């Protein structure tokens, strides 16, 4: 077990240092919280969930994340709670690259699982009010059904200087989650 912890620590360190190759100043906020609703379908199951996510910048290019999600409709019990850390670097005024790692504990149906995710992606400012974000995560879970690769894409509209309204699609090939959310930037 100690060797696995050593490999995990090296992997997390590498993920958090990867964006260091880019060099520009970020115009994106990494201090925010989100509330939203999502619909998940796949594997002969579908359910609706409420979710809350947060991100807090801890220095000039690293941030912490937290999330909680609970089902509100459907015949499935699906709950998740997770924390993570990430790093970002700007390549231009319009584009940030990020890497992140996290762990979540989830319960779906009668089983529970712990999942480690390691991923990377980009945020791009399309215009003064439109932001696009996309990324890929590698998932390592105690439940084989939750391991693999997951991809996500989202679009956000700047409602005002402190609030964005967005939508996202996330899929791992077996399940797809569509969500609508509001992001409040903390200044």
C-alpha positions in Angstrom: 0.0 0.0 0.0 2.8 2.6 0.7 4.1 2.2 -2.9 0.6 2.9 -4.2 0.4 6.1 -2.1 3.8 7.1 -3.5 2.7 6.6 -7.1 -0.6 8.5 -6.3 1.4 11.4 -4.8 3.7 11.6 -7.8 0.7 11.5 -10.2 -1.1 14.3 -8.3 2.0 16.4 -8.3 2.6 16.0 -12.0 -1.1 16.9 -12.8 -0.9 20.1 -10.7 2.4 21.1 -12.4 1.5 20.4 -16.0 0.0 23.8 -16.8 3.3 25.5 -15.9 4.4 25.3 -19.6 2.0 28.1 -20.7 2.7 31.7 -19.9 0.1 34.6 -19.8 -2.2 36.2 -17.3 -5.6 34.6 -16.6 -8.8 36.5 -17.2 -10.9 33.7 -15.7 -12.2 33.5 -12.1 -11.4 30.3 -10.2 -13.3 31.7 -7.1 -16.9 30.7 -7.6 -19.8 28.5 -6.5 -22.4 26.9 -8.7 -25.9 25.5 -8.1 -27.7 23.5 -10.7 -29.9 20.6 -11.8 -28.9 17.7 -13.9 -30.4 14.8 -15.7 -28.5 11.5 -16.0 -29.3 8.7 -18.4 -27.7 5.4 -19.2 -27.5 1.7 -18.2 -31.3 1.4 -18.2 -31.5 4.1 -15.4 -32.3 7.8 -15.5 -32.6 10.3 -12.6 -32.6 14.0 -11.9 -30.2 15.5 -9.4 -29.5 18.8 -7.6 -25.9 19.7 -7.4 -23.6 22.3 -5.8 -20.0 22.9 -6.8 -17.4 25.3 -5.6 -13.9 26.4 -6.5 -11.5 28.6 -4.4 -8.2 29.9 -5.7 -5.5 29.2 -3.1 -2.6 31.1 -4.9 -1.9 32.6 -8.3 -2.4 29.4 -10.2 -3.8 26.6 -8.0 -7.4 26.1 -6.8 -9.4 23.7 -4.6 -12.8 22.3 -5.6 -15.7 20.7 -3.8 -19.0 19.2 -5.0 -22.1 17.6 -3.7 -24.9 16.0 -5.7 -28.1 14.3 -4.7 -30.9 12.7 -6.6 -34.4 14.3 -6.5 -36.4 12.2 -9.0 -36.1 8.7 -10.4 -36.0 5.2 -9.0 -32.3 5.4 -8.3 -30.5 6.6 -5.2 -27.5 8.5 -6.4 -25.5 10.7 -4.1 -21.9 12.1 -4.5 -19.6 14.2 -2.5 -16.1 15.1 -3.6 -13.0 17.3 -3.2 -10.1 18.1 -5.5 -7.2 20.4 -6.4 -6.2 21.9 -9.7 -3.7 24.1 -11.4 -4.2 26.5 -14.4 -2.0 28.5 -16.7 -3.0 31.0 -19.4 -1.7 30.7 -22.9 -3.4 34.0 -24.0 -5.9 36.4 -22.6 -8.7 34.3 -24.0 -7.5 30.7 -23.1 -6.6 28.9 -19.9 -5.3 25.3 -19.7 -6.0 23.4 -16.5 -5.2 20.1 -14.9 -7.0 18.7 -11.9 -7.2 15.7 -9.6 -9.9 14.8 -7.1 -11.6 12.1 -5.2 -15.3 11.5 -4.7 -17.4 9.1 -2.7 -20.6 8.1 -4.4 -23.6 5.9 -3.7 -25.8 4.7 -6.6 -28.5 2.1 -6.0 -27.3 -0.2 -3.3 -23.6 0.1 -3.9 -21.0 2.7 -3.0 -17.7 3.6 -4.6 -14.7 5.8 -4.3 -13.4 7.3 -7.5 -10.1 9.1 -8.2 -10.2 11.4 -11.2 -7.2 13.0 -13.0 -7.9 15.3 -15.9 -7.1 18.2 -18.0 -8.9 20.7 -20.2 -9.2 24.3 -21.4 -11.4 27.4 -20.8 -11.8 29.7 -23.8 -13.5 33.2 -23.9 -15.3 33.2 -27.2 -16.6 36.7 -26.8 -17.2 39.3 -24.0 -20.1 37.2 -22.7 -19.6 33.6 -23.9 -17.1 31.1 -22.3 -16.5 27.5 -23.5 -14.9 24.8 -21.3 -14.0 21.3 -22.2 -12.0 18.5 -20.6 -11.2 14.9 -20.2 -10.9 12.9 -17.0 -9.4 9.5 -16.3 -11.5 7.7 -13.7 -10.1 5.1 -11.3 -12.9 3.6 -9.1 -13.4 0.9 -6.6 -16.4 -0.1 -8.7 -15.3 -1.3 -12.1 -18.4 0.2 -13.8 -17.3 3.7 -12.8 -13.7 3.5 -14.1 -12.7 4.7 -17.5 -12.5 8.0 -19.4 -15.0 10.8 -19.1 -15.4 13.9 -21.3 -17.2 17.1 -20.7 -18.1 20.3 -22.5 -19.9 23.4 -21.2 -20.9 26.8 -22.3 -21.4 29.8 -20.0 -23.1 33.1 -20.6 -22.1 36.2 -18.5 -25.4 37.5 -17.1 -23.5 40.2 -15.3 -20.0 40.7 -13.9 -20.7 38.3 -10.9 -23.1 35.7 -12.4 -22.9 33.3 -15.3 -25.6 30.9 -16.6 -24.4 27.7 -18.1 -25.1 24.3 -19.5 -22.9 21.2 -19.7 -22.8 17.7 -21.1 -20.6 15.0 -19.5 -20.3 11.4 -20.8 -18.2 8.3 -20.2 -19.7 6.4 -23.1 -22.2 4.5 -20.9 -24.0 7.3 -19.2 -24.6 10.9 -20.1 -25.3 13.8 -17.8 -26.9 17.1 -19.0 -26.9 20.0 -16.5 -28.0 23.6 -16.2 -26.4 25.7 -13.6 -25.8 29.2 -12.3 -22.3 30.3 -11.3 -21.7 33.1 -8.8 -18.2 34.6 -8.9 -16.7 35.5 -5.5 -14.7 38.7 -5.7 
